[in-house]
């Protein structure tokens, strides 16, 4: 039976067991494949897409799946989780200085990329303007999942990673609005009307996302839940509330969820490492499910006629549209040419363009299947080229940044009756807290190091106890000095005992 047709069979326990077996095996294969992708430098999305293609009608699984509408719904849900995970891991300290540049890339950069790519699709490939503009809009969004998975493994300057991560988190919103508008009504006669709609929806989404994130952070910081495992669930639920609220208010739900997650990710919530681990796991699950489903939707034997058009459009996008948008948007901010070069090459595409390519299929746009095939080939080919070469290009441009001290791992648990917090501090390799005496931490009045765990043994420290890498500290801080205590600990971790004189503020997460 082909997926998407009306005839269905009742689901029995036996069928459910078979489905669970297949899903678990797919997950295990996908998890094992991450090791291969991490060593090769390829984004894991290619591995997951390959699994889906192998399971499809031209593969060993021979599964016939053609339900674009279901793929779009599941893809949207997965994208919400991926954006939430990306927002939780985005450091405000890193993106604050580059926020104007990232915003310019997300708006003006997208417009430049759409115009150049659509012109190439129309004049070089012969597509009608509506189809060309849809393709230009679809492929102009850098993929958050691909960017997050690759860049966080490359030791680049914080300004570069901050700009690219913020851009990939921001530009999904205007692109989705643009693709939906073009797919439902075709090219808009008055472009300024469409521009006004995009600005309005972004403003609504931003306002709702910031408000939900702030209110959620305020509640989680002052409410002691009975189990630490409830905090990650609450954080993800709040992020989804932001998306739903933004979408229902006719705003950008994707921008809302990213901003809400970013606000919570920088609010020093209780049990933060557990929350990040939970969100990271959900993000991997969403990526695997989304990419495998997209691989199932593609029909490999239909791709032959669309390979050359995809290569041509991708070449224009990679070598002309993306560099031009980067130069035009970042030159006013005096970004060095080395960083502009890397950011031009680091405009990774991934599942987001493929998901967006299902929108014209659902809306019944002419040649929508061809649009999907072109986008699929483009994403696969150019991700194969760009992903593994990013580290090499970073080294050639001498943009590696391995001098920054490792950040501390700090987990907080509220002590409701004592009106305070118990901070668990892990000192990693490379932290400048190594060799500092407890008294030299100079914690605020109302905070104290109560216990040190070293080599599997615990002891109560003296003021002269020297801290070592690998130590775990338990620090009790009263509610008024909780934030100041964490800032001081992070400052010492980055700048050592002289952090106050060196200007280290410890504001990073």
N, C-alpha and C positions, 0 to 999 in steps of 0.2 A: 504493500500500500504506500502511496506517495503521501508524505506529510503535507497537510494543508487541505486535503480533500475531505468531503463530508462524511464518508463511511468510517466508522470507528468500531473497535472491538472493546468489550469490557475489560478493565484492568483487574487481573486476579493477583493473589499473593504470589503465585509462581512467576507471573510477569514482573511483578515488583522486585522479586529477588534477582531475576535476570538483569533488570535495569540497574539495580544497586551494584551488582557485580561488574557490569560494563563501566558504570561511572567511576567506581573505585579503581578499576584497572587503568582507566584513562588518567585519573588523577595521579596514580603512582608513576605511570610512564611520564607524565608531564613534569612531576617533581624531579624525577631522575634526569630528565632532559635539561633542567635548569643548570646542572653542572656542566653539561656540554656547552650550552650557550654562554655561560659565564667565562669559560676558558677561551672560547673562540671570539668573544666580544660581540656576538650577535645578540640582538634583543630576543628575549624568549618568545615574543609573539610569533616569530617565524616558525619555531618548533611547534607551538600550539596550532597554528594554522595548518602545518604539515600533518599533524595528527588528525585534524578535521577532514582534510582532503583525502587522507588515506582511508578514513572510515566512510567516505562518500561513495557516490554511485560509480565513479571511475576508479575506486580503490578496492582494497581487500574487503572492506566492510559492506560495500554495495548498498549503503543506506541512501534512499532517495528522499531528499529533503529540499523543498522549494518554498517554504513559508516565509516570505520576506517580512510580513507584518509581525510574526512571532519573533523573528530575529531582531527586528528593530526594537520591540518592547524589551526583550531580554538585554539587548545591547545598551539601551538607555539605563536600565537598572544597574547593569555592571559598570557603566560609566559613572554613575552617581557614587558607587562604592570606591572606584578608582580615584575620582576627584577628591572624595573625602579623605582617603588615605594620603593622597598627595598633599592636601592642605594641612593635615595634621603634622606632616613631616617638614613643612616649609618654615624656615626660621625667619621671623620678622626682621631680625638683625641683618640678615643677608639681603632680603628683598627691599627693605626700606630705602636704601640709597639708590636702588635701580628701579623703583616703582614707576617713575615717569617714563623711563626708557622701555620697560616691559609693557606699559599701557600703550605707548606709541606703536610698538610692534604688534600688539594685539588688535589695534584698530586700523591705523593708517597702513601698517605693514600688511595686514590681511587685504585691504582694499587694493594696494599695489599688486600683490600676488594674484588676486582674482583677475584683475584687469589684464596683466601680462599673460597669465596662463590661459585665460579664456580666448584671448586674441590668437594665441598659438593654436589652440584647439579648433578655432574657426577657420583661420587662413591656411594652416598647414595640414590639418586633418580633414577639413571640410564639414565639420559639424555645424548644425544650425546654432544661432546665437543662444537660444535658450539652453540647449544641451551643453554648449561650450561654457556658458556662465555657471551652470550647475557643477560641471567638472572643476572649473576654476575655484569655485567656492568650497567644494568638498575637499580638495587636496591642499587648500591653503591653511588648514588647521594643523599645527604640530600636535603630536599625540602625547598626552600627559603620561600614559603608561610607558611608552617607549623612552621618552626623555628621562623620566624618573628612574627607570631600571638601568639605563646606561650611564647617565651623568653622575649618579651617586657612587659609582665605582671608579670614577676618574678623578684624580687629585688636581682639580682646576681651581683657579681663584674664585672666591665667593661671589665676586661681582658677575662672573660669567654664568656660573650655575644658578645664581639667584635670578638673573635676567631670563634665562631659558626656562627655568621651572615656573616662574611667574607668568611668562608668556604662554606656556603650554596650558597652564591652569586657567588663564583669562580668555584665550582666543577661541575656545570651544563655543562660548556663549554667542558671540556675534555671528560665527559661521553657521551654527545651527539655525539661528533666526533667518539668515540669508538663504540657506538651502531650502528651508520650509517655504519661504516666500516665493522663491523661484519655481519650486516644484508645484505649488498650488495655484499660482496665478501667472506664471511665466515672467519674463522680464517686465519690470515696473516702468511705466512710461515716465513718471516723475520720480527720479532717483532720490530727491530730497525727502519725499514722503517715506520711502523705505528707510532712509538714514534716520529720520525722526523716530520711526518705530523702533529701530535698533537701539538708539540712545535711550528711549523711554524704558524699554524692557530691561536694558542693562542697569539703569538707575534703580528700577524697582527691585530687581534681583539683588543688587549690591546692598540696598537699604535693608531688605529682609534678612539677607545673609549675615550682615554685621550685627543686626539686632538680635537674631536668634543665637548667634555665637556668643555674644556678650551675656545675654540672659542665661544661656546654658552654662557658661563658665562660672557665672556668679552663683548659680544654684549648686553646681557640683563642688565648688570650693568650700561651701558653707554647710553642706548636708553630709553627715557621716552615714553612708549606706552600710547595711549589715554585712556585706561580703565584698571583697575587693573585685571579684569577677563581675559585679554589677556595673562598675564604672565604665569599662569598655563598651558594654551594651548600651548604656545611657548616652555615651558620647556619639556612637554611630546612629542611634535613634534621633538625637538632636540634629545631626547633620542631614538625615533624611527628611526631618521636619522642615528644615530650611529649604531643601529642594522642592518639596511638595508645596510649601507656602509660597515660594517664589513663582512656581508654575501656575498655581491656582489664582494668583494675583495678576496673571498675564505679564509676569516678568520673566527674567532668565533664571530658571531653577538651577542650571549648571553653575552659573556664577555665584548664586546664593549658597549652594552646598560647599563650594570651594572656599569662599570667604568665611563661612561659619566654621568650617573645620580649621582654617588657618587661625582664627581668633582663639578657638579652644586649644589648638596646638601650641600656642604661645602664652597660655594662661597659667602654666604650672599647676596642672590639675593633680589630684591625689592619684597614687598608683599609676603614674605616667608610663613607666616601661611596660607594664601589663597592657595598658591601653594601646600603646604603639604596636606591641606584638600581636594583639588581637586584630587591629586594623590592617596590619601588614598581611596577616593570614587571610583576612577577608579580601584584601586587594588581589592577592595571588589567585584565590578561588574565582574571583570575578574575571580576571584576565584569562584564566584557563578556560572557563566556561564560554566566555564571549568569543575568544579566538577559535576554539574548536567548532562552535556553532557557525561562525563565519566561514570556516573551512568546509563545513558540510554544505553550506548554501552554494558555494561555487561549483561550476561544472567544468572540469579541466579541459575536456575535448572541445568546448566552445571558445576557448581562449585564443586559439591560433590566429584568427583574423584580427585580434585586438592587441597583439604583442607589439607590433611596430608602432601603432598610434600611442600606446602606453609609453613606450621608450622615448618617443619624440616629445610628448607632453611632459614626461618626467625630466627629460634633459633640459627643456626650457625652464621648468619649475626650479630645478636644482641649480642650474648654472646662470640663469638670468633673473627669474622672478624673485627667488629668495635672497640672493646677494643684493639685488637692487633695493628691495624693501628694507634690508638690514642697513645698508649704507644711508638711505634717505632718512630712516628713523633714528639711527644712532649717531650719525655724524654731528647733529646739533648738540649732543651730550658729550662730545669730545671723547668718545670711546676709541682706544687705540686700534690701529688697523689689524693688529694680530688678533685681538678679541673679536673684531667684526668678521674676520675671515673664519674663525672657528665657529661663531654663531651662525654664519651663513651655511656652513656645512652641517651644522648640528640641528637643522630643522627637520627632525625625524618625523616620519609619518607612521601610522600604525593602524590600530583597529578603528579609531574615530573616523577617518575618511571612509573606511569600508562600511561602517554602520551608517554614516550619513548617505552613502550611495544607495542604501535601501529605501530612503525616503522617496525619491522619484519612482522607484518600483511600486511602492505602496500607493502612491498618488496616480499611477498609470501614465506617467510621462512617456512620450514617444522615445524609443531607443533606450529606455531605462536599463534594460539588461546589458546593453553594450556599455553604458556608463559604468555599471557595476564591474564588469569585466576589466575595463580599462583601469579603473581605480585599483582593483585587486592586483593586477600585474604590476602597476606602477609602485604600489606600496611594497610588494615583495622584492622586486628587483632593486629598488633604490635603498631599501633598508639593508639588503645584503651588501650593498656597496658602502653606504655611509656608516653603519654601526661599527664594523670592525676597524675602520680607518680613523675613527675619532681619536682614540688614544695616540696613535701615530702622529696625527696632525697636531695634537696638543703638544707633544714632545718637540716636534719640528718648530713650532711657533714659540717654544720655550715658555709655555703657559702653566707648566706643572707647579703645584703649590703644596709641597710636603713639609713646610716649615711650621705650620700652625700646630700648637699644642693640642693634644687630644682633650675633648670635652669630658667633663665628669658625668657619670650616670647617677642621677639623683631621683629617688622615688619618695613620694610623700604620702603619709597616711594621717588623716585627721584624728586628734585626740579630743573628742567632743567634751568630755567632762572637765578636762584640764584647760580647755580653751587654747589648745596648742596643736603642734604638728610634730610627728616623728619623721625625720628625714633619714633615708638610707642612702649613703654616699659611697659609690664605688670609684676608686682611684685607678684609672686605666694606665697602660703603658704610654709613655710620652707626656703624662700630666706633670706640670711643674709644681704640683703639690708634693711630689716626692722629695724628701729631705727637709720638709718644713716641720717645725715643732708645733704641737697643739696650741701653745700659747701664742705663737706667731700667726695663727689664723685670724686673731683679733675679731672674733665673732661679736655681734651686737649684744648688749646687756639683755638677758632673757633667753639666750641660746647657749648651749654647751654640748661638747662631745661627751657622750655618756658611755660609749662602748666602742671598742675596736675589735674586729675579727681579722686575724692574720694567720695564714697557714692552717686554717681549720680550728684554731683556738681563739677564744675571746678573752679580753681583759679590760679593766677600767683604766683609761690612760691617765698619766700625770701631765702637768703643763709642759714638762720637758720631753715627753714622748715624741720621737721623730716618726713622722708618717712615711710610709713606703708604698711604692706601686703595688697594686693588688690588694691593698687594705680595703676593708669595708667599714665605714663609720656610721654609727647611729647618733644622730644629732637631734636633740629636743629643742624646739623653738616655740615660744609663745606666739599667739596669733598676730599681735602687732608687729613683730620683728621677723615673721616667717619669710617674707619676700626679701628683706634686707639680708637675712642669713644666707639664703640661696645665692643672691647676687655676690656676696662676699666669698662664698665657697667657690663659685665659678671663676671669680676674678683671680683667686689664688691658684686655681687649677690652670689658668692661662698665663698668669704673670709671675707666679711664685710669691714669696714673702714680701716682695717689693711691689706688688700689684697696684697698691694705692698711689705710689709715686710714678709708676710707669703708665698710668692712665687706663689700665684695664678695668672695664666696668662689669664684666661677667654677665652681660645681658643675654648671651646666646643660650639656646636651649640645649 
